[in-house]
């Protein structure tokens, strides 16, 4: 699992884009194949949401008045506000401050910030680095694009029960955060191991459907496309998230605490 996380970690991911597809290809290899890739075109309505334009980034950085390059996207993906629009301009420190994001409660960490559904741009940096910025003229550069004819991707894998049944267990996780391990890659890593474990199982009481999708919009898209089957067949559902720290195990129970998933 750790080797898979190391492989996936450098790839830039968002709710859409090349990084999601590349990550899903690697995950398909990790589970020994069988993943079925799905897509919905940008602009497609899903309930009262709309699939956004596909987003890709090639580079982003800031050059300080003294010529130092900071907030380099290629050194750490979190430096770029997610879904930042392209920009190349010079501006003062005061003007730049409204486009910077930091967390004074964690002064040495780069925060994670996004702007999926509002066109703007920005950079994330540690609060200590932000406080050290000098006055003067800054150059900002973001090489990104929005493809209105793009798509949102997710994948699924289906394992049949030993004896015929319609009863299904749904196990999902998400694949949209850039360079984050606990609140991202721990879920897919455990998800992959569960697939491999159930593939080896001599008997399976239930059908198992494994889904991996971008958080929120991907899950909404999946439900929109599969609602009837989910309602008819799923007996329990699980979302794997934040499994990679050293805290106690935790669970958010469903409204019906007597349900199969809650009892499990």
C-alpha contacts under 8 A as a table, 3 or more apart, distances in Angstrom:
res1	aa1	res2	aa2	distance
1	X	4	X	5.17
1	X	5	X	6.31
1	X	189	X	5.30
1	X	190	X	7.12
1	X	193	X	7.59
2	X	5	X	5.06
2	X	6	X	6.24
2	X	189	X	7.77
3	X	6	X	5.05
3	X	7	X	6.30
4	X	7	X	5.08
4	X	8	X	6.23
4	X	30	X	7.58
4	X	189	X	6.77
5	X	8	X	5.15
5	X	9	X	5.75
5	X	181	X	7.25
5	X	185	X	6.01
5	X	186	X	7.42
5	X	189	X	6.77
6	X	9	X	5.25
6	X	10	X	7.63
7	X	10	X	7.04
8	X	11	X	5.75
8	X	23	X	6.40
8	X	26	X	7.81
8	X	185	X	7.67
9	X	178	X	7.50
9	X	179	X	5.11
9	X	180	X	7.11
9	X	181	X	7.30
9	X	185	X	7.64
10	X	178	X	7.91
10	X	179	X	6.12
11	X	19	X	5.93
11	X	23	X	7.37
11	X	178	X	7.05
11	X	179	X	7.21
12	X	19	X	5.34
12	X	20	X	7.96
12	X	77	X	6.32
12	X	177	X	7.98
12	X	178	X	5.16
12	X	179	X	7.03
13	X	16	X	7.44
13	X	17	X	7.12
13	X	18	X	7.78
13	X	19	X	4.79
13	X	20	X	5.49
13	X	175	X	7.39
13	X	176	X	5.17
13	X	177	X	5.65
13	X	178	X	4.85
14	X	17	X	6.65
14	X	19	X	7.35
14	X	20	X	6.94
14	X	55	X	7.55
14	X	82	X	7.11
14	X	83	X	7.79
14	X	175	X	7.99
14	X	176	X	4.56
14	X	177	X	5.90
14	X	178	X	6.65
14	X	214	X	7.56
15	X	20	X	7.56
15	X	152	X	7.20
15	X	175	X	7.88
15	X	176	X	5.07
15	X	177	X	7.93
15	X	214	X	5.07
15	X	215	X	7.12
15	X	217	X	7.58
15	X	218	X	7.50
16	X	19	X	7.83
16	X	20	X	6.36
16	X	53	X	7.87
16	X	54	X	5.21
16	X	55	X	5.83
16	X	56	X	7.90
16	X	151	X	6.88
16	X	152	X	5.13
16	X	153	X	6.70
16	X	176	X	7.69
16	X	214	X	7.54
17	X	20	X	5.71
17	X	21	X	6.91
17	X	54	X	5.51
17	X	55	X	5.22
17	X	56	X	5.47
17	X	151	X	7.71
17	X	152	X	7.41
18	X	21	X	5.23
18	X	22	X	6.12
18	X	56	X	6.73
19	X	22	X	5.08
19	X	23	X	6.00
20	X	23	X	5.13
20	X	24	X	6.19
20	X	153	X	7.17
20	X	175	X	6.81
20	X	176	X	6.84
21	X	24	X	5.12
21	X	25	X	6.29
21	X	153	X	6.95
22	X	25	X	5.13
22	X	26	X	6.45
23	X	26	X	5.17
23	X	27	X	6.19
23	X	175	X	7.91
24	X	27	X	4.96
24	X	28	X	6.03
24	X	154	X	7.98
24	X	155	X	7.32
25	X	28	X	5.10
25	X	29	X	6.49
26	X	29	X	5.22
26	X	30	X	6.26
27	X	30	X	4.83
27	X	31	X	6.37
27	X	192	X	7.34
28	X	31	X	5.45
28	X	32	X	6.36
28	X	33	X	4.95
28	X	34	X	6.82
28	X	35	X	5.62
29	X	32	X	5.11
29	X	33	X	5.50
30	X	33	X	7.49
30	X	192	X	7.05
31	X	34	X	7.76
31	X	192	X	5.77
31	X	193	X	7.55
31	X	195	X	6.68
31	X	196	X	5.93
32	X	196	X	7.86
34	X	157	X	6.10
35	X	155	X	6.12
35	X	156	X	5.52
35	X	157	X	4.88
36	X	155	X	5.34
36	X	156	X	5.25
36	X	157	X	6.11
37	X	153	X	7.06
37	X	154	X	6.02
37	X	155	X	4.39
37	X	156	X	6.74
38	X	153	X	5.66
38	X	154	X	5.30
38	X	155	X	5.57
38	X	156	X	7.84
39	X	151	X	6.08
39	X	152	X	5.38
39	X	153	X	4.48
39	X	154	X	6.41
40	X	44	X	6.83
40	X	51	X	7.34
40	X	151	X	5.38
40	X	152	X	5.32
40	X	153	X	6.80
40	X	221	X	7.85
41	X	44	X	5.81
41	X	51	X	6.92
41	X	149	X	6.72
41	X	150	X	5.91
41	X	151	X	4.21
41	X	152	X	6.41
42	X	50	X	7.58
42	X	51	X	4.83
42	X	52	X	5.25
42	X	53	X	5.12
42	X	54	X	6.71
42	X	147	X	8.00
42	X	148	X	5.79
42	X	149	X	5.81
42	X	150	X	5.36
42	X	151	X	4.94
42	X	152	X	6.82
43	X	50	X	5.67
43	X	51	X	5.11
43	X	52	X	6.10
43	X	53	X	7.06
43	X	148	X	7.13
43	X	149	X	7.94
44	X	50	X	5.55
44	X	51	X	5.32
45	X	48	X	6.83
45	X	49	X	5.86
45	X	50	X	4.38
45	X	51	X	6.42
46	X	49	X	5.16
46	X	50	X	5.69
46	X	51	X	7.15
46	X	220	X	6.98
46	X	221	X	5.88
46	X	224	X	6.03
47	X	50	X	7.84
47	X	224	X	6.95
49	X	217	X	7.78
51	X	151	X	7.65
51	X	152	X	6.89
51	X	217	X	7.33
52	X	116	X	7.92
52	X	117	X	7.56
52	X	148	X	7.56
52	X	151	X	8.00
52	X	152	X	7.83
53	X	146	X	5.53
53	X	147	X	5.19
53	X	148	X	4.52
53	X	149	X	7.03
53	X	150	X	6.07
53	X	151	X	7.13
54	X	146	X	5.55
54	X	147	X	4.91
54	X	148	X	6.49
54	X	149	X	7.52
54	X	150	X	4.80
54	X	151	X	5.70
54	X	152	X	6.89
55	X	83	X	6.61
55	X	144	X	7.35
55	X	145	X	5.92
55	X	146	X	4.87
55	X	147	X	6.48
56	X	144	X	5.69
56	X	145	X	5.69
56	X	146	X	6.93
57	X	60	X	7.91
57	X	142	X	7.90
57	X	143	X	6.01
57	X	144	X	4.24
57	X	145	X	6.67
58	X	143	X	5.60
58	X	144	X	6.13
59	X	72	X	7.87
59	X	73	X	5.96
59	X	74	X	6.52
59	X	141	X	7.83
59	X	142	X	6.02
59	X	143	X	5.23
59	X	144	X	7.32
60	X	71	X	7.69
60	X	72	X	6.01
60	X	73	X	5.10
60	X	74	X	7.47
60	X	80	X	7.01
60	X	140	X	7.79
60	X	141	X	5.34
60	X	142	X	4.22
60	X	143	X	6.07
61	X	69	X	6.63
61	X	70	X	6.04
61	X	71	X	5.22
61	X	72	X	4.53
61	X	73	X	6.19
61	X	140	X	6.14
61	X	141	X	5.48
61	X	142	X	6.68
62	X	69	X	5.66
62	X	70	X	5.25
62	X	71	X	5.96
62	X	72	X	7.15
62	X	138	X	6.90
62	X	139	X	5.67
62	X	140	X	4.54
62	X	141	X	6.32
63	X	66	X	7.93
63	X	67	X	5.67
63	X	68	X	5.46
63	X	69	X	4.48
63	X	70	X	6.20
63	X	138	X	5.74
63	X	139	X	5.04
63	X	140	X	6.47
64	X	67	X	5.17
64	X	68	X	5.23
64	X	69	X	6.42
64	X	70	X	7.33
64	X	133	X	8.00
64	X	134	X	7.76
64	X	136	X	7.90
64	X	137	X	7.08
64	X	138	X	5.01
64	X	139	X	6.78
65	X	68	X	7.47
65	X	134	X	7.43
65	X	135	X	7.57
65	X	136	X	5.51
65	X	137	X	5.29
65	X	138	X	5.60
69	X	72	X	6.99
71	X	76	X	7.89
71	X	79	X	5.23
71	X	80	X	7.43
71	X	123	X	6.76
71	X	124	X	7.14
71	X	125	X	6.52
72	X	75	X	5.37
72	X	76	X	6.47
72	X	77	X	7.86
72	X	79	X	6.49
73	X	76	X	5.16
73	X	77	X	4.83
73	X	78	X	7.17
73	X	79	X	5.66
73	X	80	X	6.10
74	X	77	X	6.45
76	X	79	X	5.95
76	X	179	X	7.37
77	X	80	X	6.13
77	X	178	X	6.06
77	X	179	X	6.33
78	X	81	X	7.12
78	X	110	X	6.65
78	X	111	X	7.05
78	X	112	X	5.87
78	X	113	X	7.86
78	X	124	X	6.62
78	X	178	X	6.54
78	X	179	X	6.88
79	X	110	X	6.86
79	X	123	X	5.38
79	X	124	X	4.52
79	X	125	X	5.97
80	X	84	X	7.16
80	X	122	X	6.35
80	X	123	X	4.64
80	X	124	X	5.91
81	X	84	X	5.61
81	X	112	X	7.46
81	X	113	X	5.40
81	X	114	X	5.12
81	X	115	X	6.88
81	X	121	X	6.45
81	X	122	X	5.01
81	X	123	X	5.19
81	X	124	X	6.33
82	X	113	X	6.28
82	X	114	X	4.04
82	X	115	X	5.71
82	X	116	X	6.78
83	X	114	X	6.39
83	X	115	X	5.58
83	X	116	X	5.43
83	X	119	X	7.63
83	X	120	X	7.94
83	X	121	X	7.56
84	X	114	X	7.92
84	X	115	X	6.91
84	X	119	X	6.94
84	X	120	X	5.67
84	X	121	X	4.14
84	X	122	X	6.34
84	X	142	X	7.67
84	X	144	X	7.37
85	X	119	X	6.23
85	X	120	X	5.75
85	X	121	X	5.38
85	X	142	X	7.31
85	X	144	X	6.32
85	X	145	X	6.97
85	X	146	X	7.92
86	X	121	X	7.48
86	X	141	X	7.54
86	X	142	X	4.91
86	X	143	X	5.32
86	X	144	X	5.09
86	X	145	X	6.67
87	X	121	X	7.71
87	X	140	X	7.04
87	X	141	X	5.60
87	X	142	X	5.14
87	X	143	X	7.08
88	X	139	X	7.29
88	X	140	X	5.54
88	X	141	X	4.47
88	X	142	X	6.43
89	X	139	X	5.75
89	X	140	X	5.61
89	X	141	X	6.91
90	X	137	X	6.46
90	X	138	X	5.42
90	X	139	X	4.36
90	X	140	X	6.31
91	X	95	X	6.08
91	X	96	X	6.48
91	X	137	X	5.51
91	X	138	X	5.37
91	X	139	X	6.56
91	X	140	X	7.99
92	X	95	X	5.19
92	X	96	X	6.13
92	X	135	X	7.41
92	X	136	X	5.77
92	X	137	X	4.70
92	X	138	X	5.93
93	X	96	X	4.90
93	X	97	X	6.08
93	X	133	X	7.91
93	X	134	X	7.57
93	X	135	X	5.75
93	X	136	X	6.15
93	X	137	X	6.60
93	X	138	X	6.70
94	X	97	X	5.33
94	X	98	X	7.47
95	X	98	X	6.15
95	X	99	X	7.76
96	X	99	X	5.43
96	X	100	X	6.70
96	X	138	X	7.70
97	X	100	X	5.18
99	X	121	X	6.68
99	X	122	X	4.51
99	X	123	X	6.38
100	X	122	X	5.72
100	X	123	X	5.10
100	X	124	X	5.79
100	X	125	X	7.41
101	X	111	X	7.18
101	X	113	X	7.55
101	X	122	X	7.46
101	X	123	X	6.24
101	X	124	X	4.64
101	X	125	X	6.41
102	X	107	X	7.72
102	X	110	X	6.79
102	X	111	X	5.99
102	X	124	X	5.94
102	X	125	X	5.53
102	X	126	X	5.52
102	X	127	X	4.98
102	X	130	X	7.36
103	X	106	X	5.45
103	X	107	X	6.09
103	X	109	X	7.54
103	X	110	X	7.73
103	X	111	X	6.40
103	X	126	X	6.88
103	X	127	X	5.73
104	X	107	X	5.03
104	X	127	X	5.53
106	X	109	X	5.65
106	X	126	X	7.74
106	X	127	X	7.39
107	X	126	X	5.60
107	X	127	X	4.55
107	X	128	X	5.33
108	X	126	X	5.07
108	X	127	X	6.43
108	X	128	X	6.14
108	X	129	X	7.96
109	X	125	X	7.29
109	X	126	X	4.94
109	X	127	X	7.47
110	X	124	X	6.06
110	X	125	X	4.79
110	X	126	X	4.76
110	X	127	X	7.97
111	X	124	X	6.09
111	X	125	X	6.77
111	X	126	X	7.22
112	X	124	X	7.11
113	X	124	X	7.27
115	X	118	X	5.53
115	X	119	X	6.98
115	X	120	X	7.07
116	X	119	X	7.69
125	X	129	X	6.71
125	X	130	X	6.62
126	X	129	X	5.32
126	X	130	X	6.29
127	X	130	X	4.95
127	X	131	X	6.20
128	X	131	X	5.24
128	X	132	X	6.53
129	X	132	X	5.15
129	X	133	X	6.70
130	X	133	X	5.52
147	X	150	X	5.10
152	X	218	X	7.38
153	X	213	X	7.00
153	X	214	X	7.71
153	X	218	X	7.59
154	X	211	X	7.48
154	X	212	X	5.84
154	X	213	X	4.44
154	X	214	X	6.94
154	X	218	X	6.84
155	X	211	X	5.87
155	X	212	X	5.44
155	X	213	X	6.54
156	X	209	X	6.89
156	X	210	X	5.33
156	X	211	X	4.39
156	X	212	X	6.32
157	X	209	X	5.82
157	X	210	X	5.08
157	X	211	X	6.70
158	X	207	X	7.33
158	X	208	X	5.79
158	X	209	X	4.59
158	X	210	X	6.36
159	X	198	X	7.93
159	X	199	X	7.37
159	X	207	X	5.71
159	X	208	X	5.08
159	X	209	X	6.45
160	X	204	X	7.45
160	X	206	X	7.12
160	X	207	X	4.50
160	X	208	X	6.48
161	X	164	X	6.34
161	X	165	X	6.86
161	X	203	X	7.33
161	X	204	X	4.72
161	X	205	X	5.43
161	X	206	X	4.78
161	X	207	X	4.52
161	X	208	X	7.49
162	X	203	X	5.47
162	X	204	X	5.10
162	X	205	X	6.34
162	X	206	X	7.72
163	X	204	X	7.85
163	X	205	X	7.18
165	X	206	X	7.06
165	X	207	X	7.31
166	X	206	X	7.98
166	X	207	X	7.22
166	X	233	X	5.70
167	X	206	X	5.76
167	X	207	X	6.19
167	X	233	X	5.17
167	X	234	X	6.07
167	X	235	X	6.13
168	X	206	X	5.56
168	X	207	X	4.58
168	X	208	X	5.57
168	X	209	X	6.92
168	X	233	X	5.53
168	X	234	X	4.60
168	X	235	X	5.76
168	X	236	X	7.27
169	X	206	X	6.57
169	X	207	X	6.20
169	X	208	X	4.85
169	X	209	X	6.16
169	X	234	X	5.72
169	X	235	X	5.93
169	X	236	X	5.15
169	X	237	X	5.86
170	X	208	X	6.05
170	X	209	X	4.91
170	X	210	X	5.98
170	X	211	X	7.43
170	X	234	X	6.61
170	X	236	X	6.33
170	X	237	X	4.54
170	X	238	X	6.26
171	X	191	X	7.70
171	X	208	X	7.48
171	X	209	X	6.31
171	X	210	X	4.91
171	X	211	X	6.32
171	X	237	X	5.80
171	X	238	X	4.84
171	X	239	X	6.01
171	X	240	X	7.46
172	X	191	X	7.57
172	X	210	X	5.67
172	X	211	X	4.58
172	X	212	X	5.57
172	X	213	X	7.82
172	X	237	X	7.79
172	X	238	X	6.17
172	X	239	X	4.83
172	X	240	X	6.27
173	X	187	X	5.78
173	X	188	X	6.13
173	X	191	X	7.10
173	X	211	X	6.59
173	X	212	X	5.01
173	X	213	X	6.65
173	X	239	X	5.44
173	X	240	X	5.10
173	X	241	X	6.64
174	X	184	X	6.89
174	X	187	X	7.18
174	X	188	X	7.01
174	X	212	X	5.23
174	X	213	X	4.77
174	X	214	X	5.09
174	X	215	X	5.33
174	X	241	X	7.92
175	X	184	X	6.62
175	X	185	X	7.47
175	X	188	X	7.26
175	X	212	X	6.56
175	X	213	X	5.68
175	X	214	X	5.11
175	X	215	X	7.05
176	X	184	X	7.48
176	X	213	X	7.57
176	X	214	X	4.83
176	X	215	X	6.39
177	X	180	X	6.23
177	X	183	X	7.84
177	X	184	X	5.92
180	X	183	X	6.11
180	X	184	X	5.73
180	X	185	X	6.70
181	X	184	X	5.35
181	X	185	X	4.73
181	X	186	X	5.91
181	X	244	X	7.19
182	X	185	X	6.14
182	X	186	X	5.23
182	X	187	X	7.74
182	X	241	X	7.77
182	X	242	X	4.93
182	X	243	X	6.22
182	X	244	X	4.65
182	X	245	X	6.27
183	X	186	X	6.92
183	X	187	X	7.67
183	X	241	X	6.30
183	X	242	X	4.65
183	X	243	X	7.74
183	X	244	X	7.84
184	X	187	X	5.92
184	X	188	X	7.28
184	X	241	X	6.80
184	X	242	X	6.79
185	X	188	X	5.35
185	X	189	X	6.09
186	X	189	X	5.16
186	X	190	X	6.26
186	X	241	X	6.97
186	X	242	X	6.30
186	X	243	X	5.40
186	X	244	X	5.15
187	X	190	X	5.45
187	X	191	X	5.99
187	X	240	X	4.95
187	X	241	X	4.90
187	X	242	X	6.50
187	X	243	X	6.18
187	X	244	X	7.96
188	X	191	X	4.79
188	X	192	X	6.05
188	X	212	X	7.60
188	X	240	X	7.69
189	X	192	X	5.28
189	X	193	X	6.55
190	X	193	X	5.07
190	X	194	X	6.23
190	X	240	X	7.77
190	X	243	X	7.96
191	X	194	X	5.19
191	X	195	X	6.40
191	X	210	X	7.87
191	X	240	X	7.18
192	X	195	X	5.14
192	X	196	X	6.36
193	X	196	X	5.09
193	X	197	X	6.01
194	X	197	X	5.02
194	X	198	X	6.07
195	X	198	X	5.24
195	X	199	X	6.04
195	X	210	X	7.67
196	X	199	X	5.06
196	X	200	X	6.44
197	X	200	X	5.33
197	X	201	X	6.40
198	X	201	X	4.91
198	X	204	X	7.59
201	X	204	X	6.67
204	X	207	X	7.18
213	X	218	X	5.04
213	X	219	X	6.32
214	X	217	X	6.51
214	X	218	X	4.53
214	X	219	X	6.91
215	X	218	X	5.58
215	X	219	X	6.19
216	X	219	X	5.17
216	X	220	X	6.01
217	X	220	X	5.02
217	X	221	X	6.04
218	X	221	X	5.05
218	X	222	X	6.13
219	X	222	X	5.03
219	X	223	X	6.20
220	X	223	X	5.22
220	X	224	X	6.07
221	X	224	X	5.03
221	X	225	X	6.23
222	X	225	X	5.27
222	X	226	X	6.10
223	X	226	X	5.12
223	X	227	X	5.06
223	X	230	X	7.64
224	X	227	X	5.68
226	X	229	X	5.62
226	X	230	X	6.11
227	X	230	X	5.10
227	X	231	X	6.06
228	X	231	X	5.24
228	X	232	X	6.15
229	X	232	X	5.12
229	X	233	X	5.86
229	X	234	X	7.68
230	X	233	X	5.52
230	X	234	X	5.27
231	X	234	X	6.31
234	X	237	X	7.11
235	X	260	X	6.81
235	X	261	X	7.81
236	X	259	X	7.53
236	X	260	X	5.77
236	X	261	X	4.83
237	X	261	X	6.28
238	X	261	X	7.20
240	X	243	X	7.18
242	X	245	X	7.10
253	X	256	X	7.88
253	X	257	X	6.50
253	X	262	X	5.84
254	X	257	X	6.02
254	X	259	X	7.83
254	X	261	X	7.97
254	X	262	X	6.61
256	X	259	X	5.55
256	X	262	X	7.60
257	X	262	X	5.33
257	X	263	X	7.15
258	X	262	X	6.23
258	X	263	X	6.25
259	X	262	X	5.30
259	X	263	X	6.23
260	X	263	X	5.20
260	X	264	X	6.09
261	X	264	X	5.10
